């Protein structure tokens, strides 16, 4: 017998565990209803074009409508979840998001698989198979989620600790590079971001040797994701680099950026 869990526990490389609350069945159902409204509206627009073929053959017109609905529904959810980082219009409205079950960044192949299997989840009617799967799986996963290794979690706007004191008083020179900073926020995996934040918050409790190693590991990984100009990071310690990255990831609305004099 499976054990139902209420949250997805993810462990960072530094041994820090954080939890993402799982979305409830009713919330997912309401989000799906909202998306269904959008899909039906899009289908209605396409149906006007299909009507031309219906004049030639009613069977062809009906077949095109069925195929069109499947393509629109699958294409809509995939495109939204890909472009909106795991969300559709309905998911964003109800504050839920698709994430990788291991806390990694979502891959396109995962989104394709979970959306292609949506047809199986909808059988025989109104998501009956998917609904049973949600109720029976420990992490409330439908068939598409189980196959793709994804879960749906609630987006919680948590209160971050006051980071001004732990990030230091130096200007965040990395924030000058807006395009690279935006790429960091897009590319850094949630588990890495959380781990870097935990390292910064706990750094004074680490012994000197462990502190150096922890920040070197994080800095090396983060630098492999986005490479800042050499003159920007020249002379910057690994710890300072990670602090600056944490500032970009978690304080993007309150960054201290040096003012250039002209």
Phi, psi and omega in degrees: 000132182287158177251116181292134177242154182259349183213159177262113181271128180234131180253129178279170179296338180272006179084007178275129181252129174229159187237141175247121182294134181284146178286142179282160181299316182294320179297318178295323179295316180294322177296320178296320178299320178296317178294326179298322177299316179296316181297317180295324178294318178294321180295323179297323178293318180291328181299330179297326177285321181296331181302331178297317179289329179296334177293331179279314181208125179296323180295317179297317179298317180293318179297317180295325178295319179295312179297319180298319179297316180297316182293320180293314182296316180291316180295322180296308183294319180296312182298315180296312182294330178284313185279333185252023174054057174088010180237153168245182177301314179295317180296319179294320181298322183259010171069043176231165185206145173277132178224162174291139184295342180257006179082009179277172177288138180300136177260152179301321181299325178294317181293322178297313183295313183294331180276329175293324180280359177299327179299321178290322179295332183281348181289153345282344180194139172054046175060038180296311180295314179298321179296318178296319179297319178300319183286330185269337182277147185292333182248023178054055180251133171279178183302318180299322178292318180298318181289323184271351182071042180236160173222163177249125184241161174277140177273111183254123176276089184278155176275115178283150176295159178294109186270348185304319182289325184273343179272350178088171183262357181288152176293144178273092183292337178295330184291345176298330183268084187302318182294317180290324177296318178295323178294323177301313181296332181276324190264333183289128181292147181306319183293327178288318178299314179296320180295318178296319178298316180297321180297317180295317182291330186258005191299328181287345179267356180270146174288161189303315183294314180294324180299315180296315182294318181300311183288331176293317179298314180294317182296316180299318181293314182295323179291334177286340180277311180226126180260114177276156178306142184302323182293339180283322184260358182299124179081359180274128180290161178300320181296317180295322179298314180295321177301316180296320179295317177300321177299320178292318184286324188244350179229041187296342179266355184226033183286142174266111182246131180298141179272127179280132177270136179252000000 
